[in-house]
Amino acid sequence: MMRNATIVAPQPEAAEAGAEVLERGGNAIDAALACAFVQGVVDPQMSGIGGFGSMQVYMPKRGVHEILEFYARASLKATPDMWVDKLVGQSRDGFGFILENNLSEIGYQACCTPASLKGYETALRDYGTWDWADLMAPAIDYAEKGFMVRPHVDWYWSKDQSGDGQTNTLDKLRFSETGRQIYFHADGSPLGVGDILRNPDLARTLRRIADSGSSDIFYHGEIAERIAADFAANGGLIGLDDLAQYEVSRASPIWGDYRGHRIASSPPPGSGFPMIELLQILEHFDLSRLQHGSVEHVRLLFEAMKRMTIDKDTWMGDPAYVDVPVGRLLSREHAAAHADSIRRGERASVERLDASQRDTTHISVVDAQGNAVALTHSLGSPSGVITDGLGFMYNGLMGRFDPRPGRAASIAPGKRRASSAAPTIVFKGEEPSIVIGAPGGSYIAPTVAQGIINMIDYEMDVLSAVAAPRVVGVSNTIDICNRIRRSVAEALRGEGYDVARSPQTYAFAALHGIRIRDGHSVGAADPQRDGMAISVVPGKGDPGC
């Protein structure tokens, strides 16, 4: 029996909403959903009802352990060759493709069918205990009364992405009339840290959904009609058929092994398999004997990550459309072959066309009954599109499809684009010991794996594990955070590696995890973002950080 309950998320307002649900006797699913609705208000380019996601749900007393998949789908009007003549390049991290005029990144053609609301409703109906309207109440309150712009939100809005050929977020915030009204001052300057952002249109939309008692108004009713009319008037692809025919899916977790621990994560089109593959490659090396952040440690991680990335780029897609050979990629033989190649000193090469942080958020929850949730949801990349009067921004997920036909990630009508999310639960024996996940696009899988390694190989506590210096290797450049020693970077450059130092102290995705030991859960939020972990004893006093 658990002695407490814990929730961790990148937004303090959202974590508090979830903690209050736990304290009042709600279960982990209730808490995650209350948290998720608030995230869509207070971090509106990271998630929301215009987005998508996946949730790993573990409820041992009910015999439930599954992945609820609410991935966004390409419009039924999409065709494999619709943009083949508009391809310009690919982002260095492999997250998305760049088209002429950023057609698939900003504007109405960038959007896939929104899925999050249907996912939230399904999770509450099948796993939760609370009332739909009660769970949405904190989010409605923040939309109506406003919230303070936090440092990470300000950083994300102001970040210059033009060097990678991508559209800056400020341009997306200016794209719609609603965006120009709520994200900017009267003089045209953007809101900054500490300013209050109010979104009355979103408050009204959420209240209508809450009062209706379900998501039907969004997928079949008045809101669906407004969405379809807006897209039709502006050359978009999403129509009434896309909304009406959208359904969530369920899958069993995929499993891997790492040093006596069983790892459960999301199957394709989620990115649990590359994360587990990376762990199983690294299991062939005694990481505990390597100094964390040393030349040997960074080199080994980089070479393993490149091999994981090559497999992901080659095979990842929607298994309803393409064959993803998960069994072979997670086999002991496959991991051993990669490990042998690394030992021989062979250097893998990640092929990209030419030309980061991405636009996602995460929640980890454990309740006092032993239920656990790892939920990662996202806009993929915000499209900038906000239908007048509705208040929420739509995902920009079409930019993640490969415009070249005949590939695993190619465009197809109704196809789910592969997600970088890897909501993960680590088991020691039959009991969960780690609940973890991260936002961060292509950096998620290597970051989640490093968090697990830090706790298992380096015996770090959960806060140290999520905050430890990280590296990522999803291209032919070793990306290092600003706490990897400069002498290490110089030594690697001397070996012929290309090394890029991030200016961020805490860089690459953003781990949010919970460690469970002896019936007690402790959470930690990555210092990179503004989040927090809160533990409560249901029915006893105020939450405590």
C-alpha positions as CSV (number, residue, x, y, z in Angstrom):
1,M,0.0,0.0,0.0
2,M,1.3,3.5,-0.9
3,R,1.8,5.9,2.0
4,N,1.3,9.0,-0.2
5,A,0.5,10.3,-3.6
6,T,2.7,12.4,-5.9
7,I,2.3,14.4,-9.1
8,V,4.9,16.2,-11.1
9,A,4.5,18.5,-14.1
10,P,6.3,21.5,-15.8
11,Q,3.6,24.0,-14.8
12,P,3.1,24.9,-11.1
13,E,-0.6,25.8,-11.6
14,A,-1.2,22.5,-13.3
15,A,0.6,20.4,-10.7
16,E,-1.4,22.2,-8.0
17,A,-4.7,21.4,-9.7
18,G,-3.7,17.7,-9.9
19,A,-2.5,17.6,-6.3
20,E,-5.8,19.0,-5.0
21,V,-7.6,16.2,-6.8
22,L,-5.4,13.7,-5.2
23,E,-5.8,15.3,-1.8
24,R,-9.6,15.1,-2.2
25,G,-9.5,11.4,-2.9
26,G,-9.3,11.4,-6.7
27,N,-7.2,8.8,-8.3
28,A,-4.1,9.2,-10.5
29,I,-6.1,9.4,-13.7
30,D,-8.4,12.1,-12.3
31,A,-5.4,14.1,-11.1
32,A,-3.6,13.7,-14.5
33,L,-6.6,15.0,-16.4
34,A,-7.2,18.0,-14.1
35,C,-3.5,18.8,-14.6
36,A,-3.7,18.3,-18.4
37,F,-6.7,20.7,-18.8
38,V,-4.8,23.4,-16.9
39,Q,-1.6,22.8,-18.9
40,G,-3.6,23.6,-22.1
41,V,-4.5,27.0,-20.6
42,V,-1.2,28.1,-18.9
43,D,1.2,26.6,-21.5
44,P,-1.0,27.0,-24.6
45,Q,1.7,26.3,-27.2
46,M,2.7,23.1,-25.5
47,S,-0.7,21.3,-25.3
48,G,-4.4,21.8,-25.3
49,I,-7.6,20.6,-26.8
50,G,-6.2,21.3,-30.3
51,G,-3.5,18.7,-29.7
52,F,-2.8,15.0,-29.2
53,G,-1.1,12.6,-26.8
54,S,-0.8,9.2,-25.1
55,M,-1.2,8.0,-21.6
56,Q,0.2,4.9,-19.9
57,V,-2.2,3.7,-17.3
58,Y,-1.4,1.2,-14.6
59,M,-4.2,0.2,-12.2
60,P,-3.1,-3.1,-10.5
61,K,-6.3,-3.6,-8.5
62,R,-8.4,-3.4,-11.6
63,G,-5.9,-5.5,-13.7
64,V,-5.5,-2.6,-16.1
65,H,-2.2,-1.8,-17.8
66,E,-2.4,-0.2,-21.2
67,I,-1.6,2.7,-23.4
68,L,-4.5,5.0,-24.3
69,E,-3.5,6.5,-27.7
70,F,-5.1,9.8,-28.8
71,Y,-2.7,10.6,-31.6
72,A,-3.7,13.3,-34.2
73,R,-4.5,12.0,-37.6
74,A,-3.9,13.5,-41.1
75,S,-7.0,14.7,-42.7
76,L,-9.0,12.2,-44.8
77,K,-8.3,14.7,-47.7
78,A,-4.6,14.3,-47.4
79,T,-2.7,12.5,-50.2
80,P,0.9,11.0,-50.2
81,D,2.2,13.3,-53.0
82,M,0.4,16.5,-52.0
83,W,3.6,18.3,-51.1
84,V,6.3,16.3,-52.8
85,D,7.3,19.3,-55.0
86,K,7.5,21.7,-52.0
87,L,10.1,20.0,-49.9
88,V,13.0,22.2,-48.9
89,G,14.8,20.3,-46.1
90,Q,14.6,18.8,-42.7
91,S,15.3,20.1,-39.2
92,R,18.7,19.0,-37.9
93,D,17.1,17.0,-35.0
94,G,14.9,15.1,-37.5
95,F,11.8,16.4,-35.8
96,G,10.1,17.7,-38.9
97,F,10.3,18.6,-42.6
98,I,10.6,22.1,-44.0
99,L,8.4,23.1,-47.0
100,E,8.2,26.2,-49.2
101,N,6.7,29.1,-47.2
102,N,6.6,26.8,-44.1
103,L,3.3,25.5,-45.5
104,S,3.1,22.5,-43.2
105,E,4.3,24.4,-40.1
106,I,2.1,27.5,-39.8
107,G,-1.4,28.1,-41.0
108,Y,-4.5,26.0,-41.7
109,Q,-2.7,23.3,-43.8
110,A,-0.4,22.5,-40.9
111,C,-3.1,21.0,-38.7
112,C,-4.0,17.4,-38.1
113,T,-7.3,16.4,-36.5
114,P,-7.3,17.4,-32.8
115,A,-7.4,14.4,-30.5
116,S,-6.7,15.4,-26.9
117,L,-10.3,16.1,-25.8
118,K,-11.5,12.7,-27.0
119,G,-8.5,11.1,-25.2
120,Y,-9.2,13.0,-21.9
121,E,-12.9,12.0,-22.1
122,T,-12.1,8.3,-22.7
123,A,-9.6,8.2,-19.9
124,L,-12.1,9.7,-17.4
125,R,-14.9,7.4,-18.5
126,D,-12.8,4.2,-18.4
127,Y,-10.4,4.9,-15.5
128,G,-11.4,7.9,-13.6
129,T,-13.8,8.7,-10.7
130,W,-14.5,12.4,-10.9
131,D,-17.1,14.5,-12.6
132,W,-16.2,15.9,-16.1
133,A,-17.1,19.5,-15.2
134,D,-15.3,19.4,-11.8
135,L,-12.1,18.3,-13.5
136,M,-12.3,21.2,-16.0
137,A,-13.1,23.9,-13.4
138,P,-9.5,24.9,-12.6
139,A,-8.6,25.3,-16.3
140,I,-11.7,27.4,-16.9
141,D,-10.8,29.6,-13.9
142,Y,-7.3,30.2,-15.2
143,A,-8.5,31.0,-18.7
144,E,-11.0,33.5,-17.4
145,K,-9.0,35.1,-14.6
146,G,-5.6,34.8,-16.2
147,F,-2.2,33.4,-15.3
148,M,1.2,34.9,-15.0
149,V,3.6,34.4,-18.0
150,R,6.4,32.2,-16.6
151,P,10.1,32.3,-17.6
152,H,10.0,29.2,-19.7
153,V,6.9,30.4,-21.6
154,D,8.6,33.7,-22.3
155,W,11.8,31.9,-23.4
156,Y,9.9,29.7,-25.7
157,W,7.9,32.5,-27.3
158,S,11.1,34.6,-27.9
159,K,13.3,31.8,-29.2
160,D,14.8,32.4,-32.7
161,Q,14.3,29.2,-34.8
162,S,14.9,30.8,-38.1
163,G,18.4,29.4,-38.4
164,D,16.9,26.0,-38.9
165,G,14.5,27.3,-41.5
166,Q,11.5,27.2,-39.2
167,T,8.9,29.7,-38.2
168,N,9.4,31.6,-35.0
169,T,6.8,31.2,-32.3
170,L,6.1,34.9,-32.1
171,D,5.0,34.8,-35.8
172,K,2.6,32.0,-34.9
173,L,1.2,34.0,-32.0
174,R,0.5,36.8,-34.4
175,F,-1.1,34.6,-37.0
176,S,-4.7,34.9,-35.8
177,E,-6.8,37.8,-34.6
178,T,-7.2,36.1,-31.2
179,G,-3.5,35.6,-30.9
180,R,-2.8,39.3,-31.6
181,Q,-5.3,40.2,-28.9
182,I,-4.3,37.9,-26.0
183,Y,-0.5,37.4,-26.5
184,F,0.5,41.0,-27.1
185,H,0.2,44.5,-25.5
186,A,-1.7,47.2,-27.3
187,D,1.5,48.6,-28.7
188,G,2.3,45.2,-30.4
189,S,4.9,44.0,-28.0
190,P,4.5,40.5,-26.6
191,L,3.5,39.8,-23.0
192,G,6.5,39.2,-20.8
193,V,7.4,37.4,-17.6
194,G,4.9,38.3,-14.9
195,D,2.3,39.8,-17.2
196,I,-1.2,38.3,-16.9
197,L,-2.6,36.5,-19.8
198,R,-6.4,36.1,-20.0
199,N,-8.2,34.0,-22.7
200,P,-12.0,34.6,-22.3
201,D,-12.8,32.8,-25.6
202,L,-11.0,29.7,-24.3
203,A,-12.9,29.9,-21.0
204,R,-16.2,30.0,-22.8
205,T,-15.2,27.1,-25.0
206,L,-14.1,25.0,-22.0
207,R,-17.3,25.9,-20.1
208,R,-19.5,24.8,-23.0
209,I,-17.7,21.5,-23.2
210,A,-17.9,21.0,-19.4
211,D,-21.6,21.9,-19.4
212,S,-22.3,19.5,-22.3
213,G,-21.0,16.6,-20.3
214,S,-18.8,15.1,-23.1
215,S,-16.7,15.8,-26.1
216,D,-19.6,15.3,-28.5
217,I,-20.0,19.1,-28.9
218,F,-16.4,19.3,-30.2
219,Y,-16.5,16.3,-32.5
220,H,-20.1,16.3,-33.7
221,G,-21.9,19.4,-32.6
222,E,-21.7,23.2,-32.7
223,I,-17.9,23.5,-32.1
224,A,-17.2,20.9,-34.8
225,E,-19.3,23.0,-37.2
226,R,-17.3,26.2,-36.4
227,I,-14.0,24.4,-36.8
228,A,-15.0,22.9,-40.2
229,A,-16.3,26.2,-41.5
230,D,-13.1,28.0,-40.4
231,F,-10.9,25.5,-42.1
232,A,-13.0,25.4,-45.3
233,A,-12.9,29.2,-45.5
234,N,-9.1,29.3,-45.1
235,G,-7.9,26.4,-47.3
236,G,-7.4,24.0,-44.5
237,L,-7.9,20.2,-44.6
238,I,-9.8,19.4,-41.5
239,G,-13.5,18.9,-42.0
240,L,-16.6,17.5,-40.3
241,D,-15.8,14.0,-41.4
242,D,-12.3,14.1,-39.8
243,L,-13.8,15.2,-36.5
244,A,-16.8,12.9,-36.5
245,Q,-14.8,9.8,-37.4
246,Y,-12.0,10.4,-34.9
247,E,-11.5,7.5,-32.4
248,V,-8.9,6.9,-29.8
249,S,-7.0,3.5,-29.8
250,R,-5.6,1.3,-27.1
251,A,-2.4,-0.8,-27.0
252,S,-0.5,-2.9,-24.7
253,P,2.8,-1.5,-23.5
254,I,6.0,-2.7,-25.2
255,W,8.5,-4.2,-22.8
256,G,12.2,-4.2,-22.4
257,D,14.8,-5.2,-19.8
258,Y,17.5,-3.1,-18.3
259,R,19.8,-4.5,-15.5
260,G,17.0,-6.5,-13.9
261,H,14.3,-3.9,-14.3
262,R,11.3,-4.3,-16.7
263,I,10.6,-1.2,-18.8
264,A,7.1,-0.5,-20.1
265,S,6.6,2.2,-22.6
266,S,4.6,3.2,-25.6
267,P,4.5,1.2,-28.8
268,P,4.6,2.7,-32.3
269,P,3.6,5.3,-33.4
270,G,5.0,6.3,-29.9
271,S,8.7,6.3,-29.2
272,G,9.0,3.8,-26.4
273,F,10.8,1.4,-28.7
274,P,13.8,3.6,-29.5
275,M,14.1,4.5,-25.9
276,I,14.1,0.9,-24.8
277,E,16.4,0.0,-27.7
278,L,18.9,2.6,-26.4
279,L,18.8,1.2,-22.9
280,Q,19.3,-2.4,-24.2
281,I,22.3,-1.3,-26.3
282,L,23.9,0.5,-23.3
283,E,23.2,-2.5,-21.0
284,H,26.2,-4.2,-22.8
285,F,28.5,-1.6,-21.1
286,D,29.3,-1.1,-17.5
287,L,28.2,2.6,-17.3
288,S,28.7,2.7,-13.5
289,R,32.5,2.5,-14.0
290,L,32.5,5.5,-16.3
291,Q,32.5,9.0,-14.7
292,H,29.3,10.7,-15.5
293,G,29.9,13.4,-18.2
294,S,33.4,12.1,-19.0
295,V,34.7,11.7,-22.6
296,E,34.1,8.0,-22.5
297,H,30.6,8.4,-21.1
298,V,29.5,11.0,-23.7
299,R,31.1,9.2,-26.6
300,L,29.4,5.9,-25.7
301,L,26.0,7.6,-25.2
302,F,26.4,9.4,-28.5
303,E,27.2,6.3,-30.6
304,A,24.4,4.4,-29.1
305,M,21.9,7.3,-29.6
306,K,22.9,7.5,-33.3
307,R,22.1,3.9,-33.9
308,M,18.8,4.2,-32.1
309,T,18.1,7.3,-34.3
310,I,18.9,5.5,-37.5
311,D,16.5,2.7,-36.6
312,K,13.8,5.1,-35.6
313,D,14.2,7.2,-38.8
314,T,14.1,4.1,-40.9
315,W,11.2,2.2,-39.4
316,M,9.0,4.5,-37.3
317,G,5.5,5.0,-38.6
318,D,1.8,4.2,-37.9
319,P,1.6,0.4,-37.7
320,A,-1.8,0.5,-39.3
321,Y,0.0,1.7,-42.5
322,V,3.5,0.4,-42.3
323,D,5.3,-2.6,-40.8
324,V,7.4,-1.5,-37.7
325,P,9.6,-4.5,-36.8
326,V,9.5,-3.9,-33.0
327,G,10.4,-7.4,-32.1
328,R,13.6,-7.4,-34.1
329,L,14.6,-3.9,-33.0
330,L,14.1,-4.8,-29.4
331,S,15.7,-8.2,-29.6
332,R,18.8,-9.1,-27.6
333,E,20.6,-9.9,-30.9
334,H,20.0,-6.5,-32.4
335,A,21.2,-4.7,-29.3
336,A,24.3,-6.9,-29.1
337,A,25.1,-6.2,-32.7
338,H,25.0,-2.4,-32.2
339,A,27.1,-2.8,-29.0
340,D,29.7,-4.8,-30.9
341,S,29.9,-2.2,-33.6
342,I,30.5,0.5,-30.9
343,R,33.3,-1.6,-29.3
344,R,35.0,-1.9,-32.7
345,G,35.2,1.8,-32.8
346,E,32.8,2.2,-35.8
347,R,31.0,5.5,-36.0
348,A,27.4,5.6,-37.1
349,S,26.1,8.3,-39.5
350,V,22.6,9.8,-39.3
351,E,21.5,10.8,-42.8
352,R,19.3,13.9,-43.0
353,L,18.2,16.0,-45.9
354,D,19.7,19.3,-44.7
355,A,18.2,22.1,-43.4
356,S,15.5,21.4,-30.2
357,Q,13.1,21.7,-28.1
358,R,9.6,20.9,-29.2
359,D,6.2,21.8,-28.1
360,T,5.0,19.2,-25.7
361,T,4.4,18.7,-22.0
362,H,4.3,15.8,-19.5
363,I,2.6,14.6,-16.3
364,S,3.7,11.8,-14.0
365,V,1.3,10.7,-11.2
366,V,1.2,8.0,-8.5
367,D,-1.8,7.8,-6.2
368,A,-2.2,6.2,-2.7
369,Q,-3.9,3.1,-4.2
370,G,-0.8,2.3,-6.3
371,N,-2.2,3.5,-9.6
372,A,0.3,5.2,-11.9
373,V,0.0,7.4,-14.9
374,A,2.5,8.8,-17.4
375,L,0.9,11.2,-19.8
376,T,2.6,13.1,-22.6
377,H,0.5,15.4,-24.7
378,S,1.4,18.0,-27.2
379,L,0.7,20.4,-30.1
380,G,3.7,18.8,-31.9
381,S,4.4,22.3,-33.0
382,P,1.8,25.0,-32.7
383,S,0.2,26.0,-36.0
384,G,-0.7,29.6,-35.1
385,V,-4.3,28.9,-36.0
386,I,-7.0,29.9,-33.6
387,T,-10.6,29.8,-34.8
388,D,-12.3,33.1,-33.9
389,G,-14.3,32.8,-30.7
390,L,-12.8,29.4,-29.7
391,G,-9.6,30.5,-28.0
392,F,-7.4,27.4,-28.4
393,M,-4.5,26.9,-30.9
394,Y,-4.4,23.9,-33.2
395,N,-1.5,21.5,-33.5
396,G,1.0,21.9,-36.4
397,L,1.6,18.2,-36.8
398,M,1.5,18.0,-40.6
399,G,5.1,19.3,-40.7
400,R,6.2,16.0,-39.1
401,F,5.1,13.9,-42.1
402,D,7.6,13.1,-44.7
403,P,6.4,14.7,-48.0
404,R,8.2,11.9,-50.0
405,P,5.9,9.0,-50.8
406,G,6.8,5.4,-50.0
407,R,8.5,6.0,-46.6
408,A,7.5,4.9,-43.1
409,A,6.6,8.5,-42.2
410,S,5.0,9.5,-45.5
411,I,1.6,11.3,-45.6
412,A,-1.6,9.2,-45.9
413,P,-5.2,10.0,-45.3
414,G,-6.2,9.4,-41.7
415,K,-2.7,8.3,-40.8
416,R,-1.3,8.9,-37.3
417,R,2.1,10.7,-37.4
418,A,4.7,9.1,-35.3
419,S,5.1,10.7,-31.9
420,S,8.4,11.3,-30.0
421,A,6.5,10.7,-26.7
422,A,7.7,7.9,-24.5
423,P,5.6,7.8,-21.3
424,T,7.4,5.1,-19.3
425,I,7.0,3.0,-16.1
426,V,9.9,1.0,-14.8
427,F,9.2,-2.1,-12.7
428,K,11.4,-3.7,-10.1
429,G,9.9,-7.2,-9.8
430,E,6.1,-6.7,-10.0
431,E,6.0,-3.2,-8.6
432,P,6.5,0.2,-10.3
433,S,9.7,1.9,-9.2
434,I,9.9,4.8,-11.6
435,V,7.2,6.7,-13.5
436,I,8.8,9.1,-16.0
437,G,8.5,11.0,-19.2
438,A,9.4,14.3,-20.9
439,P,8.5,16.8,-23.4
440,G,11.2,17.6,-26.0
441,G,10.5,16.2,-29.5
442,S,13.4,14.0,-30.8
443,Y,15.2,14.5,-27.6
444,I,12.6,12.7,-25.5
445,A,13.8,9.1,-26.0
446,P,17.5,9.8,-25.2
447,T,16.5,12.0,-22.3
448,V,14.2,9.5,-20.7
449,A,16.8,6.8,-21.1
450,Q,19.4,8.9,-19.4
451,G,17.1,9.6,-16.5
452,I,16.6,5.9,-16.0
453,I,20.3,5.2,-16.3
454,N,21.0,7.9,-13.7
455,M,18.8,6.3,-11.1
456,I,19.8,2.6,-11.9
457,D,23.5,2.8,-12.8
458,Y,24.5,5.9,-10.9
459,E,22.2,5.4,-8.0
460,M,21.0,9.0,-8.1
461,D,18.0,10.2,-6.2
462,V,15.1,11.3,-8.5
463,L,15.9,15.0,-8.4
464,S,19.6,14.5,-9.2
465,A,18.6,12.1,-12.0
466,V,16.3,14.5,-13.8
467,A,18.7,17.5,-13.3
468,A,22.0,15.8,-14.2
469,P,23.9,17.1,-17.2
470,R,22.7,15.5,-20.5
471,V,23.8,14.9,-24.0
472,V,21.8,14.0,-27.1
473,G,22.8,12.4,-30.3
474,V,20.0,12.5,-32.8
475,S,22.2,13.8,-35.7
476,N,25.9,13.6,-36.5
477,T,26.6,16.3,-33.9
478,I,27.0,15.7,-30.2
479,D,24.8,18.2,-28.5
480,I,25.9,18.9,-24.9
481,C,24.4,21.0,-22.2
482,N,26.4,23.9,-20.7
483,R,27.4,21.7,-17.7
484,I,29.4,19.2,-19.6
485,R,33.1,20.2,-19.1
486,R,34.8,22.1,-21.9
487,S,37.8,19.9,-21.6
488,V,35.5,16.9,-22.5
489,A,34.1,18.8,-25.6
490,E,37.7,19.6,-26.7
491,A,38.8,16.1,-26.3
492,L,35.9,14.8,-28.4
493,R,36.6,17.4,-31.1
494,G,40.2,16.2,-31.1
495,E,38.8,12.7,-31.9
496,G,37.0,14.2,-34.9
497,Y,33.5,14.6,-33.5
498,D,31.4,17.7,-34.1
499,V,30.3,19.0,-30.7
500,A,27.6,21.7,-30.2
501,R,27.3,23.3,-26.7
502,S,23.9,24.6,-25.7
503,P,23.8,27.9,-23.9
504,Q,21.3,26.3,-21.5
505,T,22.4,25.0,-18.1
506,Y,19.6,22.5,-18.2
507,A,19.0,21.4,-21.8
508,F,17.4,18.8,-24.0
509,A,13.9,17.7,-23.3
510,A,12.6,18.1,-19.7
511,L,12.4,15.1,-17.4
512,H,9.6,14.8,-14.9
513,G,9.7,11.7,-12.8
514,I,8.6,9.9,-9.7
515,R,10.7,7.3,-7.7
516,I,8.8,4.8,-5.6
517,R,10.6,3.0,-2.7
518,D,9.0,1.1,0.2
519,G,5.6,2.5,-0.5
520,H,6.7,6.1,-0.6
521,S,6.8,8.2,-3.8
522,V,9.0,11.2,-4.4
523,G,8.8,13.4,-7.5
524,A,11.1,15.8,-9.3
525,A,10.7,18.4,-12.0
526,D,13.5,19.2,-14.4
527,P,14.8,22.7,-13.5
528,Q,14.8,23.6,-17.2
529,R,11.2,24.4,-17.0
530,D,9.1,26.0,-14.3
531,G,7.5,22.9,-12.8
532,M,7.2,21.3,-9.5
533,A,6.5,18.0,-7.7
534,I,3.8,17.8,-5.0
535,S,3.2,15.0,-2.6
536,V,0.1,14.7,-0.6
537,V,-1.6,12.3,1.9
538,P,-5.2,12.1,0.7
539,G,-7.6,13.7,3.2
540,K,-4.8,15.1,5.5
541,G,-3.9,18.7,5.3
542,D,-2.4,20.9,2.6
543,P,-0.2,19.6,-0.2
544,G,3.5,19.7,0.4
545,C,6.2,20.2,-2.2
